[in-house]
Amino acid sequence: MEFSKETTSKIEDLQVLEKNLQNLLMEKQSFQVELNESNNALEELTKSSKEVYKIIGGVMILSEKNNLISELNEKKKILELRFDSIEKQEKIFSEKVEKIRKEIDKEISDYNEKSK
């Protein structure tokens, strides 16, 4: 089966988009894990009435609870913004992938009809 250059180009574009979408999904998953860890740490910090420690480069340092809560809240905000941005990109990529797939399917169908 031999397709036009346009169809071949669309197939290549689709492959690139799908690869980019897959990379984006892996990045999204990574941010989701970090966000969950931050939420869990914040929850534990608010429960704690004892001294709290922060790990920096493999060393535990006594820290002020309120400072750690502030740092984690700031980190959480940044992660949420990045996560939302990735979701928007994912939606755009998914829509492009779907559009190109439909175009390719139509072109293949048209090609098969002509071949009969």
Backbone as JSON Lines, residues from 0, in Angstrom:
{"i":0,"aa":"M","n":[0.85,-1.17,0.0],"ca":[0.0,0.0,0.0],"c":[0.9,1.24,0.0]}
{"i":1,"aa":"E","n":[0.72,2.08,-0.98],"ca":[1.53,3.3,-1.09],"c":[0.62,4.52,-1.0]}
{"i":2,"aa":"F","n":[0.97,5.42,-0.09],"ca":[0.15,6.6,0.14],"c":[0.81,7.83,-0.45]}
{"i":3,"aa":"S","n":[0.03,8.88,-0.53],"ca":[0.55,10.15,-1.02],"c":[1.56,10.7,-0.02]}
{"i":4,"aa":"K","n":[2.35,11.66,-0.49],"ca":[3.33,12.29,0.39],"c":[2.63,12.99,1.55]}
{"i":5,"aa":"E","n":[1.47,13.55,1.29],"ca":[0.72,14.25,2.32],"c":[0.28,13.28,3.42]}
{"i":6,"aa":"T","n":[-0.22,12.11,3.02],"ca":[-0.65,11.11,4.0],"c":[0.54,10.59,4.79]}
{"i":7,"aa":"T","n":[1.63,10.34,4.1],"ca":[2.85,9.87,4.77],"c":[3.34,10.9,5.77]}
{"i":8,"aa":"S","n":[3.28,12.16,5.38],"ca":[3.69,13.24,6.27],"c":[2.78,13.31,7.49]}
{"i":9,"aa":"K","n":[1.49,13.11,7.29],"ca":[0.55,13.13,8.42],"c":[0.82,11.97,9.37]}
{"i":10,"aa":"I","n":[1.15,10.83,8.82],"ca":[1.47,9.66,9.65],"c":[2.71,9.95,10.5]}
{"i":11,"aa":"E","n":[3.71,10.57,9.89],"ca":[4.92,10.93,10.63],"c":[4.6,11.96,11.71]}
{"i":12,"aa":"D","n":[3.78,12.95,11.36],"ca":[3.37,13.96,12.36],"c":[2.63,13.31,13.51]}
{"i":13,"aa":"L","n":[1.78,12.36,13.2],"ca":[1.02,11.65,14.22],"c":[1.96,10.9,15.16]}
{"i":14,"aa":"Q","n":[2.95,10.25,14.61],"ca":[3.91,9.52,15.44],"c":[4.66,10.45,16.38]}
{"i":15,"aa":"V","n":[5.06,11.61,15.87],"ca":[5.77,12.59,16.7],"c":[4.85,13.11,17.8]}
{"i":16,"aa":"L","n":[3.62,13.44,17.43],"ca":[2.66,13.94,18.42],"c":[2.39,12.9,19.51]}
{"i":17,"aa":"E","n":[2.23,11.65,19.1],"ca":[1.97,10.59,20.08],"c":[3.16,10.41,21.02]}
{"i":18,"aa":"K","n":[4.36,10.51,20.49],"ca":[5.55,10.41,21.34],"c":[5.61,11.59,22.31]}
{"i":19,"aa":"N","n":[5.33,12.79,21.82],"ca":[5.31,13.97,22.69],"c":[4.23,13.86,23.76]}
{"i":20,"aa":"L","n":[3.09,13.35,23.37],"ca":[2.0,13.16,24.32],"c":[2.4,12.15,25.4]}
{"i":21,"aa":"Q","n":[3.05,11.09,25.0],"ca":[3.51,10.07,25.96],"c":[4.51,10.69,26.94]}
{"i":22,"aa":"N","n":[5.44,11.5,26.43],"ca":[6.41,12.17,27.31],"c":[5.71,13.12,28.28]}
{"i":23,"aa":"L","n":[4.71,13.81,27.78],"ca":[3.95,14.73,28.6],"c":[3.21,13.99,29.71]}
{"i":24,"aa":"L","n":[2.66,12.83,29.39],"ca":[1.95,12.04,30.39],"c":[2.9,11.53,31.47]}
{"i":25,"aa":"M","n":[4.11,11.17,31.08],"ca":[5.09,10.73,32.07],"c":[5.48,11.9,32.98]}
{"i":26,"aa":"E","n":[5.64,13.09,32.4],"ca":[5.96,14.27,33.19],"c":[4.81,14.61,34.13]}
{"i":27,"aa":"K","n":[3.59,14.48,33.63],"ca":[2.4,14.74,34.45],"c":[2.36,13.78,35.64]}
{"i":28,"aa":"Q","n":[2.65,12.53,35.38],"ca":[2.65,11.54,36.45],"c":[3.7,11.87,37.51]}
{"i":29,"aa":"S","n":[4.85,12.32,37.07],"ca":[5.91,12.7,37.99],"c":[5.48,13.86,38.88]}
{"i":30,"aa":"F","n":[4.83,14.86,38.27],"ca":[4.35,16.0,39.06],"c":[3.24,15.57,40.02]}
{"i":31,"aa":"Q","n":[2.41,14.62,39.6],"ca":[1.34,14.13,40.47],"c":[1.93,13.45,41.7]}
{"i":32,"aa":"V","n":[2.99,12.68,41.51],"ca":[3.65,12.01,42.63],"c":[4.23,13.06,43.59]}
{"i":33,"aa":"E","n":[4.9,14.08,43.04],"ca":[5.46,15.13,43.89],"c":[4.37,15.89,44.64]}
{"i":34,"aa":"L","n":[3.27,16.13,43.97],"ca":[2.15,16.83,44.59],"c":[1.57,16.0,45.73]}
{"i":35,"aa":"N","n":[1.43,14.71,45.52],"ca":[0.93,13.82,46.58],"c":[1.89,13.8,47.77]}
{"i":36,"aa":"E","n":[3.19,13.75,47.48],"ca":[4.18,13.75,48.56],"c":[4.11,15.05,49.37]}
{"i":37,"aa":"S","n":[3.94,16.17,48.67],"ca":[3.84,17.47,49.35],"c":[2.58,17.52,50.22]}
{"i":38,"aa":"N","n":[1.47,17.03,49.69],"ca":[0.23,17.0,50.47],"c":[0.37,16.13,51.71]}
{"i":39,"aa":"N","n":[0.98,14.97,51.55],"ca":[1.2,14.08,52.7],"c":[2.12,14.71,53.73]}
{"i":40,"aa":"A","n":[3.18,15.37,53.27],"ca":[4.1,16.02,54.2],"c":[3.4,17.15,54.95]}
{"i":41,"aa":"L","n":[2.59,17.93,54.24],"ca":[1.85,19.01,54.9],"c":[0.89,18.46,55.95]}
{"i":42,"aa":"E","n":[0.23,17.37,55.6],"ca":[-0.7,16.75,56.54],"c":[0.02,16.3,57.8]}
{"i":43,"aa":"E","n":[1.15,15.66,57.63],"ca":[1.93,15.18,58.78],"c":[2.47,16.35,59.61]}
{"i":44,"aa":"L","n":[2.9,17.4,58.93],"ca":[3.42,18.57,59.64],"c":[2.35,19.22,60.5]}
{"i":45,"aa":"T","n":[1.15,19.32,59.99],"ca":[0.08,19.96,60.77],"c":[-0.32,19.11,61.97]}
{"i":46,"aa":"K","n":[-0.14,17.8,61.86],"ca":[-0.46,16.9,62.99],"c":[0.62,16.94,64.07]}
{"i":47,"aa":"S","n":[1.85,17.2,63.67],"ca":[2.99,17.1,64.57],"c":[3.02,18.24,65.59]}
{"i":48,"aa":"S","n":[3.28,17.84,66.82],"ca":[3.45,18.85,67.87],"c":[4.9,18.82,68.39]}
{"i":49,"aa":"K","n":[5.7,17.95,67.79],"ca":[7.09,17.8,68.2],"c":[7.99,18.63,67.29]}
{"i":50,"aa":"E","n":[9.29,18.5,67.53],"ca":[10.27,19.15,66.66],"c":[10.16,18.57,65.25]}
{"i":51,"aa":"V","n":[10.43,19.4,64.26],"ca":[10.39,18.94,62.87],"c":[11.76,19.15,62.24]}
{"i":52,"aa":"Y","n":[12.06,18.29,61.28],"ca":[13.35,18.32,60.62],"c":[13.15,18.4,59.12]}
{"i":53,"aa":"K","n":[14.15,18.97,58.49],"ca":[14.17,19.09,57.03],"c":[15.42,18.37,56.54]}
{"i":54,"aa":"I","n":[15.27,17.6,55.48],"ca":[16.43,16.9,54.92],"c":[16.99,17.74,53.78]}
{"i":55,"aa":"I","n":[18.28,18.07,53.93],"ca":[18.98,18.84,52.9],"c":[20.24,18.08,52.54]}
{"i":56,"aa":"G","n":[20.29,17.59,51.33],"ca":[21.48,16.88,50.88],"c":[21.86,15.7,51.76]}
{"i":57,"aa":"G","n":[20.89,14.97,52.25],"ca":[21.17,13.81,53.06],"c":[21.42,14.12,54.53]}
{"i":58,"aa":"V","n":[21.25,15.38,54.94],"ca":[21.45,15.77,56.34],"c":[20.13,16.29,56.88]}
{"i":59,"aa":"M","n":[19.75,15.79,58.07],"ca":[18.52,16.27,58.71],"c":[18.85,17.47,59.58]}
{"i":60,"aa":"I","n":[18.11,18.55,59.36],"ca":[18.34,19.79,60.09],"c":[17.05,20.18,60.81]}
{"i":61,"aa":"L","n":[17.19,20.51,62.09],"ca":[16.05,20.98,62.86],"c":[15.52,22.26,62.23]}
{"i":62,"aa":"S","n":[14.22,22.32,62.01],"ca":[13.63,23.48,61.34],"c":[12.39,23.94,62.09]}
{"i":63,"aa":"E","n":[11.99,25.17,61.78],"ca":[10.76,25.69,62.35],"c":[9.58,25.15,61.55]}
{"i":64,"aa":"K","n":[8.6,24.68,62.27],"ca":[7.42,24.08,61.65],"c":[6.74,25.05,60.68]}
{"i":65,"aa":"N","n":[6.55,26.29,61.1],"ca":[5.86,27.26,60.24],"c":[6.63,27.55,58.95]}
{"i":66,"aa":"N","n":[7.97,27.58,59.04],"ca":[8.77,27.79,57.83],"c":[8.62,26.61,56.87]}
{"i":67,"aa":"L","n":[8.63,25.39,57.41],"ca":[8.46,24.22,56.55],"c":[7.09,24.21,55.91]}
{"i":68,"aa":"I","n":[6.07,24.56,56.66],"ca":[4.71,24.61,56.1],"c":[4.64,25.63,54.97]}
{"i":69,"aa":"S","n":[5.26,26.79,55.18],"ca":[5.29,27.82,54.14],"c":[6.01,27.33,52.9]}
{"i":70,"aa":"E","n":[7.17,26.7,53.09],"ca":[7.93,26.16,51.96],"c":[7.13,25.12,51.19]}
{"i":71,"aa":"L","n":[6.49,24.22,51.93],"ca":[5.71,23.17,51.27],"c":[4.49,23.74,50.56]}
{"i":72,"aa":"N","n":[3.85,24.74,51.14],"ca":[2.71,25.37,50.47],"c":[3.15,26.05,49.18]}
{"i":73,"aa":"E","n":[4.3,26.7,49.21],"ca":[4.84,27.35,48.0],"c":[5.17,26.31,46.94]}
{"i":74,"aa":"K","n":[5.81,25.23,47.35],"ca":[6.14,24.15,46.42],"c":[4.87,23.55,45.83]}
{"i":75,"aa":"K","n":[3.86,23.38,46.67],"ca":[2.59,22.82,46.23],"c":[1.93,23.72,45.17]}
{"i":76,"aa":"K","n":[1.96,25.04,45.39],"ca":[1.39,25.98,44.42],"c":[2.08,25.86,43.07]}
{"i":77,"aa":"I","n":[3.4,25.81,43.11],"ca":[4.18,25.7,41.88],"c":[3.86,24.39,41.16]}
{"i":78,"aa":"L","n":[3.81,23.29,41.91],"ca":[3.48,22.0,41.32],"c":[2.08,21.99,40.71]}
{"i":79,"aa":"E","n":[1.13,22.61,41.4],"ca":[-0.24,22.66,40.89],"c":[-0.31,23.47,39.6]}
{"i":80,"aa":"L","n":[0.42,24.59,39.54],"ca":[0.45,25.39,38.31],"c":[1.04,24.6,37.16]}
{"i":81,"aa":"R","n":[2.14,23.93,37.43],"ca":[2.8,23.13,36.38],"c":[1.9,21.98,35.95]}
{"i":82,"aa":"F","n":[1.24,21.34,36.91],"ca":[0.34,20.23,36.62],"c":[-0.81,20.7,35.72]}
{"i":83,"aa":"D","n":[-1.39,21.86,36.07],"ca":[-2.49,22.41,35.26],"c":[-2.01,22.73,33.84]}
{"i":84,"aa":"S","n":[-0.82,23.28,33.74],"ca":[-0.25,23.6,32.43],"c":[-0.07,22.33,31.59]}
{"i":85,"aa":"I","n":[0.41,21.28,32.22],"ca":[0.59,20.01,31.51],"c":[-0.75,19.46,31.06]}
{"i":86,"aa":"E","n":[-1.77,19.57,31.9],"ca":[-3.1,19.09,31.51],"c":[-3.63,19.85,30.3]}
{"i":87,"aa":"K","n":[-3.38,21.14,30.24],"ca":[-3.8,21.93,29.08],"c":[-3.06,21.49,27.82]}
{"i":88,"aa":"Q","n":[-1.75,21.28,27.96],"ca":[-0.96,20.79,26.83],"c":[-1.44,19.41,26.38]}
{"i":89,"aa":"E","n":[-1.75,18.58,27.35],"ca":[-2.23,17.23,27.05],"c":[-3.52,17.3,26.23]}
{"i":90,"aa":"K","n":[-4.42,18.18,26.62],"ca":[-5.68,18.33,25.9],"c":[-5.43,18.78,24.46]}
{"i":91,"aa":"I","n":[-4.54,19.76,24.29],"ca":[-4.23,20.26,22.94],"c":[-3.62,19.15,22.09]}
{"i":92,"aa":"F","n":[-2.66,18.43,22.64],"ca":[-2.02,17.33,21.91],"c":[-3.02,16.25,21.55]}
{"i":93,"aa":"S","n":[-3.87,15.9,22.5],"ca":[-4.87,14.85,22.27],"c":[-5.82,15.24,21.14]}
{"i":94,"aa":"E","n":[-6.24,16.5,21.13],"ca":[-7.13,16.97,20.07],"c":[-6.44,16.92,18.72]}
{"i":95,"aa":"K","n":[-5.16,17.32,18.67],"ca":[-4.4,17.26,17.41],"c":[-4.25,15.83,16.94]}
{"i":96,"aa":"V","n":[-3.93,14.93,17.87],"ca":[-3.77,13.51,17.52],"c":[-5.07,12.97,16.93]}
{"i":97,"aa":"E","n":[-6.17,13.26,17.58],"ca":[-7.47,12.77,17.12],"c":[-7.79,13.32,15.73]}
{"i":98,"aa":"K","n":[-7.54,14.58,15.52],"ca":[-7.81,15.21,14.21],"c":[-6.98,14.55,13.11]}
{"i":99,"aa":"I","n":[-5.7,14.38,13.36],"ca":[-4.82,13.77,12.34],"c":[-5.22,12.32,12.1]}
{"i":100,"aa":"R","n":[-5.57,11.59,13.15],"ca":[-6.01,10.19,12.98],"c":[-7.23,10.12,12.07]}
{"i":101,"aa":"K","n":[-8.19,11.0,12.29],"ca":[-9.39,11.0,11.45],"c":[-9.04,11.3,10.0]}
{"i":102,"aa":"E","n":[-8.14,12.26,9.79],"ca":[-7.72,12.59,8.43],"c":[-7.04,11.39,7.77]}
{"i":103,"aa":"I","n":[-6.17,10.74,8.51],"ca":[-5.46,9.57,7.97],"c":[-6.44,8.44,7.68]}
{"i":104,"aa":"D","n":[-7.35,8.18,8.6],"ca":[-8.36,7.13,8.39],"c":[-9.18,7.4,7.14]}
{"i":105,"aa":"K","n":[-9.57,8.65,6.94],"ca":[-10.35,9.01,5.75],"c":[-9.53,8.8,4.49]}
{"i":106,"aa":"E","n":[-8.28,9.22,4.51],"ca":[-7.42,9.07,3.34],"c":[-7.18,7.59,3.03]}
{"i":107,"aa":"I","n":[-7.01,6.79,4.06],"ca":[-6.82,5.34,3.85],"c":[-8.1,4.72,3.29]}
{"i":108,"aa":"S","n":[-9.21,5.13,3.83],"ca":[-10.5,4.64,3.35],"c":[-10.71,5.03,1.89]}
{"i":109,"aa":"D","n":[-10.41,6.29,1.57],"ca":[-10.54,6.75,0.18],"c":[-9.6,5.97,-0.73]}
{"i":110,"aa":"Y","n":[-8.4,5.71,-0.26],"ca":[-7.42,4.97,-1.05],"c":[-7.92,3.55,-1.31]}
{"i":111,"aa":"N","n":[-8.48,2.92,-0.27],"ca":[-9.0,1.56,-0.42],"c":[-10.17,1.52,-1.39]}
{"i":112,"aa":"E","n":[-11.01,2.53,-1.37],"ca":[-12.15,2.6,-2.3],"c":[-11.67,2.72,-3.74]}
{"i":113,"aa":"K","n":[-10.63,3.5,-3.95],"ca":[-10.08,3.69,-5.3],"c":[-9.41,2.41,-5.79]}
{"i":114,"aa":"S","n":[-8.86,1.63,-4.86],"ca":[-8.12,0.42,-5.22],"c":[-9.03,-0.72,-5.65]}
{"i":115,"aa":"K","n":[-10.3,-0.65,-5.32],"ca":[-11.22,-1.75,-5.62],"c":[-11.57,-1.85,-7.05]}
